Amino acid sequence: MGRTKTLALGLALMMLPAAAFAQEAAPTVPAPAEVVAADAGASAPAPAVVELKPTEGIGMPVPEAIELQEQFTDVGNYGRWMHDTVLMPIITIICLFVLALLLWVVVRYRASANPTPSRTSHNTAIEVAWTLIPVLVLIGIAVPSIRLLAKQYDPPKADLTVKVVGHQWYWTYEYPDAGELSFDSVMLSDEDAAKRGDPRLLGVDNRMVVPAGKVVKLLVTADDVIHSWAMPSFWVKMDAVPGRINETWFKVDRPGVYYGQCSELCGTKHGFMPIAVEVLPEAEYQAWLAAKQAAAGITPEAAVPAAPEAAAAPAAAPAQI
C-alpha cells in the first residue's frame, strides 16, 4: 500500500510543468551610486520659468511720441529707414513747395495787382516739368518699396510655426510642432496688468512665446469676423480672415516683451484685444515649452514629428518585392 502511494506521488510530480519548480528571480539591487543618482534625478525640481518684465519704451507705445516705434526685425529696420529717409523728406518738400506756391499765387495774382487778366493759354516748359518731376518722384519711391515688399514676402526657412486664430475678443495660439500645444490669450484687467508690470490695455494672461534669433512663421486666421494681428515693433500686420489662412513671418534677436493690438474693427471690444509676444533665449524657451507641454499633458515624444520614419518605409519597400 505504501509502495503504491509512493508511485502515485512520483507520477503526479512528473506531470507538473517545469515552471512550477522555478524560483522567482531575485530583484536586481542597484549599486549605491545608481541609487544616489536615481534619488537625485527624482528630487531635482523642474526648471523654473520666469516671465520677462517689459522694458519701458521698448516694444510698446510711448506717450506723446509722433514717430514710429523702434524696430527689432531686419524688415522693420528697413521699413523705418524708408519711412524716415525716403518718404518723409519727399512728403515734406512737396507740401512746403505747394504751400509756398499757393501763397505766391495769392499775393502775386491778386485782383488789385492785376486789373487785366492774363490770356496765357499754356506753357510747354511748365507742362513738361509737372509731368516729368512726379514721374521721377514715383520712381524714387517705388524702388525701395519693391525691395521692402520683397523682404516681407520672401521669407527664409522657418524654424518655428505658430498658428494665430482671432476671436471676439481674444487670440488663440497653436504650436503644431509641439504636439498641438494651444492656449488662449485674453486681456488682463488694469489691476492685474499693473501687478505684472504690463502697460494698461496691453497685458494678457498668456503671452505668445518664441525663441530669439529664430525665424517664426505665423499662420493667421479667424474664427468669427475679420481681425488683424499687428505688431508695430516687428513691422508685421496681417489680416485674420475666417476660412482663410494668411502667412507672415518675423525674426527677433533681442529678448524682451513686445506689444501690439488688433488692427481691424471687429466689434464692441475691438480696443480690448491686445497682443503680447515674449522673446526668450533658446534655453529659456525650451524650458517654457516643456512646462507648457507638461501642464497640457503633452509628452515630448508626441511633439516629435515622425516624418523621417515615414520617409524611410517607402524606400525599403522595393527591396521586399
C-alpha positions as CSV (number, residue, x, y, z in Angstrom):
1,M,0.0,0.0,0.0
2,G,2.8,2.4,0.9
3,R,4.6,1.5,-2.3
4,T,1.5,2.3,-4.3
5,K,1.2,5.8,-2.7
6,T,4.9,6.4,-3.5
7,L,4.5,5.6,-7.2
8,A,1.3,7.8,-7.5
9,L,3.1,10.7,-5.9
10,G,6.1,10.3,-8.2
11,L,3.8,10.2,-11.3
12,A,2.0,13.4,-10.1
13,L,5.2,15.2,-9.6
14,M,6.5,14.2,-13.1
15,M,3.3,15.6,-14.7
16,L,3.7,19.1,-13.2
17,P,5.1,21.8,-15.5
18,A,8.7,22.8,-15.1
19,A,7.6,26.4,-14.3
20,A,6.1,25.1,-11.0
21,F,9.6,24.4,-9.8
22,A,11.2,27.6,-11.0
23,Q,12.2,30.0,-8.3
24,E,11.4,33.7,-8.6
25,A,14.4,35.7,-9.8
26,A,15.9,37.8,-7.1
27,P,15.2,41.5,-7.7
28,T,18.2,43.4,-9.0
29,V,19.7,45.5,-6.3
30,P,21.1,48.7,-7.8
31,A,24.6,49.8,-6.9
32,P,24.8,52.5,-4.3
33,A,25.9,55.1,-7.0
34,E,22.9,54.2,-9.1
35,V,20.6,54.7,-6.1
36,V,22.0,58.1,-5.4
37,A,21.7,59.1,-9.0
38,A,18.1,58.0,-9.2
39,D,17.2,59.8,-6.0
40,A,18.9,62.9,-7.2
41,G,17.0,62.8,-10.5
42,A,13.7,62.2,-8.8
43,S,14.2,65.0,-6.4
44,A,15.6,67.5,-8.9
45,P,13.0,70.2,-9.4
46,A,11.8,71.2,-12.9
47,P,13.5,74.3,-14.3
48,A,11.7,77.4,-13.2
49,V,10.1,79.5,-15.9
50,V,10.4,83.2,-15.1
51,E,8.4,85.7,-17.2
52,L,10.3,88.6,-18.6
53,K,9.4,92.0,-17.4
54,P,8.7,94.6,-20.1
55,T,11.1,97.5,-20.6
56,E,9.6,101.0,-20.7
57,G,9.6,102.4,-24.2
58,I,10.7,99.1,-25.8
59,G,8.1,97.2,-27.9
60,M,5.2,99.5,-26.7
61,P,3.7,102.9,-27.4
62,V,5.5,105.9,-25.9
63,P,3.4,108.8,-24.5
64,E,3.5,111.9,-26.8
65,A,5.6,110.2,-29.4
66,I,4.9,111.0,-33.1
67,E,7.5,108.7,-34.7
68,L,7.4,105.1,-35.5
69,Q,8.2,102.6,-32.7
70,E,11.8,101.3,-32.5
71,Q,12.1,98.3,-34.8
72,F,13.5,94.9,-33.8
73,T,13.5,93.0,-37.1
74,D,15.5,93.4,-40.3
75,V,12.4,94.1,-42.3
76,G,11.3,96.7,-39.7
77,N,14.6,98.5,-39.7
78,Y,14.5,98.7,-43.5
79,G,10.9,99.9,-43.4
80,R,11.6,102.6,-40.8
81,W,14.7,103.7,-42.8
82,M,12.5,104.1,-45.9
83,H,9.9,106.0,-43.9
84,D,12.4,108.4,-42.3
85,T,14.8,108.8,-45.2
86,V,12.7,108.5,-48.3
87,L,9.0,109.1,-47.7
88,M,9.1,111.9,-45.0
89,P,11.6,114.1,-46.9
90,I,9.7,113.8,-50.1
91,I,6.4,114.5,-48.5
92,T,7.7,117.4,-46.5
93,I,9.3,119.0,-49.6
94,I,6.2,118.6,-51.7
95,C,3.9,120.0,-49.0
96,L,6.2,123.0,-48.4
97,F,6.5,123.7,-52.2
98,V,2.8,123.5,-52.8
99,L,2.1,125.8,-49.8
100,A,4.7,128.3,-50.9
101,L,3.4,128.3,-54.5
102,L,-0.2,128.8,-53.2
103,L,0.9,131.8,-51.1
104,W,2.9,133.3,-54.0
105,V,-0.1,132.9,-56.4
106,V,-2.5,134.5,-53.9
107,V,-0.2,137.6,-53.5
108,R,1.2,137.9,-57.0
109,Y,-2.0,137.5,-58.9
110,R,-4.4,139.2,-56.6
111,A,-7.1,141.3,-58.3
112,S,-5.8,144.7,-57.2
113,A,-2.4,143.9,-58.7
114,N,-3.8,142.5,-62.0
115,P,-6.8,144.5,-63.1
116,T,-6.4,142.9,-66.6
117,P,-6.5,139.1,-66.5
118,S,-3.7,137.2,-68.3
119,R,-4.6,135.5,-71.6
120,T,-1.8,132.9,-71.4
121,S,-3.2,129.5,-72.6
122,H,-0.3,127.2,-72.0
123,N,3.4,126.9,-71.2
124,T,5.3,124.0,-72.7
125,A,8.2,124.1,-70.2
126,I,5.9,124.1,-67.2
127,E,3.8,121.2,-68.6
128,V,6.9,119.1,-69.2
129,A,8.2,119.8,-65.7
130,W,5.0,119.0,-63.9
131,T,4.8,115.7,-65.8
132,L,8.4,114.6,-65.6
133,I,9.1,115.5,-61.9
134,P,6.2,113.5,-60.5
135,V,7.3,110.5,-62.6
136,L,10.8,110.7,-61.1
137,V,9.4,111.1,-57.6
138,L,7.2,108.0,-58.0
139,I,10.2,106.0,-59.3
140,G,12.3,107.1,-56.4
141,I,9.5,105.8,-54.0
142,A,8.9,102.6,-56.0
143,V,12.4,101.3,-55.9
144,P,12.8,101.0,-52.1
145,S,9.1,100.0,-51.8
146,I,9.6,97.0,-54.1
147,R,12.7,96.0,-52.0
148,L,10.6,96.2,-48.8
149,L,7.9,94.1,-50.3
150,A,10.4,91.5,-51.4
151,K,11.8,91.3,-47.9
152,Q,8.3,90.9,-46.4
153,Y,7.0,88.3,-48.9
154,D,10.2,86.2,-49.5
155,P,10.8,84.7,-46.0
156,P,13.7,82.4,-45.1
157,K,13.1,78.8,-44.0
158,A,11.0,78.8,-40.8
159,D,12.4,77.4,-37.5
160,L,9.1,77.6,-35.7
161,T,5.4,77.7,-36.9
162,V,2.7,79.3,-34.8
163,K,-1.0,79.4,-35.8
164,V,-2.8,82.6,-34.7
165,V,-6.6,82.5,-34.5
166,G,-8.6,85.6,-33.8
167,H,-11.8,85.6,-31.8
168,Q,-14.2,88.2,-30.4
169,W,-12.2,89.4,-28.5
170,Y,-9.1,87.4,-27.8
171,W,-6.4,85.4,-29.6
172,T,-5.6,81.7,-29.6
173,Y,-2.0,80.5,-30.3
174,E,-1.3,77.0,-31.5
175,Y,2.1,75.3,-31.8
176,P,1.7,72.5,-34.3
177,D,5.4,71.5,-33.9
178,A,5.0,71.0,-30.2
179,G,2.3,68.3,-30.0
180,E,-0.6,70.6,-31.0
181,L,0.0,72.8,-27.9
182,S,-2.5,75.7,-27.8
183,F,-3.8,78.3,-25.4
184,D,-5.9,81.4,-25.3
185,S,-4.6,84.9,-24.8
186,V,-7.0,87.3,-23.1
187,M,-6.5,90.9,-21.9
188,L,-5.8,91.4,-18.2
189,S,-7.7,93.8,-16.0
190,D,-6.0,97.1,-15.1
191,E,-5.2,95.8,-11.6
192,D,-3.6,92.5,-12.9
193,A,-1.7,94.3,-15.6
194,A,-0.3,96.8,-13.1
195,K,0.8,93.9,-10.8
196,R,2.5,92.2,-13.6
197,G,4.2,95.4,-14.9
198,D,2.3,95.4,-18.2
199,P,1.1,98.6,-19.9
200,R,-2.6,99.4,-19.4
201,L,-4.8,97.7,-22.0
202,L,-1.9,95.7,-23.4
203,G,-1.2,93.0,-20.9
204,V,-2.6,89.5,-21.5
205,D,-2.8,86.4,-19.3
206,N,-0.9,84.1,-21.7
207,R,1.8,85.7,-24.0
208,M,2.8,84.2,-27.2
209,V,6.4,83.0,-26.6
210,V,9.1,82.4,-29.3
211,P,12.8,81.9,-29.2
212,A,15.2,84.7,-30.0
213,G,17.2,84.6,-33.3
214,K,14.8,82.1,-34.9
215,V,12.5,82.6,-38.0
216,V,8.9,82.4,-36.8
217,K,6.2,81.7,-39.4
218,L,2.7,82.8,-38.5
219,L,-0.4,81.2,-40.0
220,V,-3.1,83.8,-39.3
221,T,-6.9,83.2,-39.5
222,A,-10.1,84.0,-37.6
223,D,-13.0,82.1,-36.1
224,D,-15.8,84.7,-36.4
225,V,-15.2,88.1,-38.0
226,I,-12.1,89.7,-39.7
227,H,-9.4,90.7,-37.2
228,S,-5.8,91.8,-37.8
229,W,-2.7,90.7,-36.0
230,A,-0.4,93.7,-35.8
231,M,2.9,94.1,-34.0
232,P,4.3,97.6,-34.8
233,S,7.8,97.0,-33.5
234,F,8.2,93.9,-35.8
235,W,6.8,95.7,-38.9
236,V,4.1,92.9,-39.0
237,K,0.4,93.4,-39.7
238,M,-1.6,90.5,-41.2
239,D,-5.4,90.3,-41.6
240,A,-7.1,87.3,-39.9
241,V,-10.0,86.3,-42.2
242,P,-12.4,83.5,-41.4
243,G,-12.0,80.5,-43.7
244,R,-8.6,81.7,-45.0
245,I,-5.0,81.3,-43.7
246,N,-2.7,84.2,-44.3
247,E,1.0,83.8,-43.8
248,T,3.6,86.2,-42.4
249,W,6.9,85.9,-40.5
250,F,9.4,87.7,-38.3
251,K,12.7,87.1,-36.6
252,V,13.7,89.0,-33.4
253,D,17.2,88.8,-32.0
254,R,16.6,90.8,-28.8
255,P,14.9,89.0,-25.9
256,G,12.0,91.0,-24.4
257,V,8.3,91.6,-24.3
258,Y,6.6,93.3,-27.3
259,Y,3.0,94.6,-27.6
260,G,0.5,95.0,-30.4
261,Q,-3.2,95.2,-30.9
262,C,-5.9,94.0,-33.2
263,S,-5.9,96.5,-36.1
264,E,-9.2,95.7,-37.8
265,L,-12.5,96.9,-36.4
266,C,-14.1,93.7,-35.1
267,G,-16.9,94.7,-32.7
268,T,-17.7,96.5,-29.5
269,K,-14.5,95.3,-27.7
270,H,-12.1,95.8,-30.6
271,G,-9.9,98.1,-28.5
272,F,-9.6,95.4,-25.8
273,M,-7.8,92.7,-27.9
274,P,-4.1,93.2,-27.2
275,I,-1.2,91.1,-28.4
276,A,1.9,90.3,-26.3
277,V,4.9,88.4,-27.6
278,E,7.7,87.3,-25.3
279,V,11.0,86.6,-26.9
280,L,13.3,84.3,-24.9
281,P,16.8,82.9,-25.3
282,E,16.7,79.3,-26.7
283,A,17.3,77.6,-23.4
284,E,14.6,79.5,-21.6
285,Y,12.2,79.0,-24.5
286,Q,12.7,75.2,-24.3
287,A,12.1,75.3,-20.6
288,W,8.9,77.3,-21.1
289,L,7.8,74.9,-23.9
290,A,8.4,71.9,-21.6
291,A,6.4,73.5,-18.8
292,K,3.5,74.2,-21.1
293,Q,3.5,70.7,-22.6
294,A,3.6,69.2,-19.1
295,A,0.7,71.4,-18.0
296,A,-1.3,70.3,-21.1
297,G,-0.4,66.7,-20.6
298,I,1.6,66.5,-23.9
299,T,4.6,64.1,-23.8
300,P,7.8,65.2,-25.6
301,E,7.5,62.1,-27.8
302,A,4.1,63.3,-29.1
303,A,5.7,66.5,-30.1
304,V,8.4,64.9,-32.3
305,P,7.3,64.6,-35.9
306,A,7.7,61.1,-37.4
307,A,8.5,62.3,-40.9
308,P,11.9,60.6,-41.1
309,E,10.5,57.1,-40.2
310,A,7.6,57.6,-42.7
311,A,10.1,58.6,-45.4
312,A,12.3,55.5,-44.7
313,A,9.5,53.0,-45.1
314,P,8.7,53.6,-48.8
315,A,12.5,53.4,-49.6
316,A,12.7,49.9,-48.1
317,A,9.6,48.6,-49.8
318,P,11.1,47.9,-53.3
319,A,13.7,45.6,-51.7
320,Q,10.9,43.4,-50.3
321,I,9.3,42.7,-53.7
